[in-house]
Amino acid sequence: MNIAMVDVPSTPGPSRQCFKTPSVRKRRSRVGLSNDFSVKRPRLSGGPIDVAAEPGVKHVEDVTSEPKADRFISSRPDTIFPLDTTPRTTRIARAFGLIEDRVLNYGDPPSSSAIEDQMLSSIRRSASQLFKPALSAHPSSAASVLGRRKQFVLALDGPGIPSDPWAHPLAWSPRNLIAVACGADVYHQDLDTRTIAHLATLPRAESGRIRALCFAGSEAPELLGLGTGSGGVHVYDAHAGKRLRAWSDDANSQAVGALAWRGRELAVGRAGGGMAWLDSRAAAPARVFKAHKGDVHGLSWSADERFLLSSDSKGGVHLWDARNTSSRLGRARHNGPVKALAWCPWKPDLFASGGTDGDGVIRVWSSSSFSGDAHGQRAVPDPVKEIQTDSDIFALIWSPHCRELLSAHGRAWGGDELAPVPGTGSTSLANALVVHSYPTGRRIVTLTAHTGPASQACLSPDGTAVFTICAREEAMKMWRVWGEPADGPREERSFDRYTIR
């Protein structure tokens, strides 16, 4: 190390000189986060010191410069994290995802496909609002009546009810009489006065069990038709309590499967596929003919009584014209026996049918679509609507006051994909009553009606209540299903046939 020799005055003063060893001042390291916007600290020089200069005055070159920026807008760094960091702060920054994170995220503008995806998402959100269930149901809808009280309002005992699910032992008259067949006996109750009466007892040796009952319409509401297991047909005046007419099937003794009135004329369907037209005013049958290949299970006249539906054990559904019963107008098919038939009261050409034994489908048809093909054969039309239930369908009833369809069920063989409300999962329809909205097919109300199959259901005269019957329980139950609107049933308008308008 070199030491410089200088002259030192004898008297002390500001100009006094001394030996001084030059040294380099070490820079203090700063640990931790620093302020990126502070002024840089001055650098100390380690060169020789000019001892001739004034000791109180320091000549230090200012190497700093003020940032040339607006006083209110700071100069932002390139990174959000400072560069002079320790390993510890680096680990913390990496844990919070701050490493190499730019302040400004430059990128390409969104592509056209991204814009289209946003538009589709917006459309889906808007469309989903259209399919949400209404917050408040119409007063006549089953959601407002049966949906709020899923309890029967009346129960009647019926010992001896036929155990055959294809039988029709229940009937409801336009004058509010409910009749039931119990073995060889027929009873009825006036639901207005709650008076119970015994109507008839048929000789079991001659007639067998009573399998079918049917009240005539408003033209002759007192007439009650009875069909027996031996093929006999009887007509009673339910109000007077006496028999008016009787026909027997001595030749074939085919059991009666179904009855349907048209004024004072009675259509009869039998086991083996035979059908007959009877007039309560005449002793002899008007016409007897072969109509089906299987046993006849169902009959139903249209509201205007122009057309007749018949169904059988082979899954066939036939349409007949009342003016010409010699040939059918058309046919439809199910994959199982068909008992349930129902004409729509507010759209005359619409009717529904339901299958059993592995079919379990409600099909809605239009009678106007039944037409022949080029070879003179009647082509099978396509259904207007199909509703899968995966259970036996024994009865179908249209509401006269709203666009809803009720179905009564028996045995179920699988889960169901069509839930009452989207997202509720699969439900079994064994022994259930179900009300469907039309034409959507959405379930409005579902409830278990009996411990066994609900083998039959019939509608009240005012169109608000339904009676169901169960042979296992030997009981009948009345359910308040719909409400009666003050303005009466609404006629179909031209755009009601479309789901989306």
Secondary structure, 3 states (H helix, E strand, C coil): CCCCCCCCCCCCCCCCCCCCCCCCCCCCCCCCCCCCCCCCCCCCCCCCCCCCCCCCCCCCCCCCCCCCCCCCCCCCCCECCCCCCCHHHHHHHHHCCCCCCECCCCCCCCCHHHHHHHHHHHHHHHHHHHCCCCCCCCCCCCCCCCCCCCCCCEEEECCCCCCCCCCECEEECCCCEEEEEECCEEEEEECCCCEEEEEEECCHHHHCCEEEEEECCCCCCCEEEEEECCCCEEEEECCCCEEEEEECCCCCCCCEEEEEEECCEEEEEECCCEEEEEECCCCCCCEEEECCCCCEEEEEECCCCCEEEEEECCCEEEEEECCECCCCCEEEECCCCEEEEEECCCCCCEEEEEECCCCCEEEEEEHHHCCECCCCCECCCCCCEEEECCEEEEEEEECCCCCEEEEEEEEECCCCCCCCCCCCCCCCCCCEEEEEECCCCCEEEEEECCCCCCCEEEECCCCCEEEEEECCCCEEEEEECCCCCCCCCCCCCHHHHCCCC
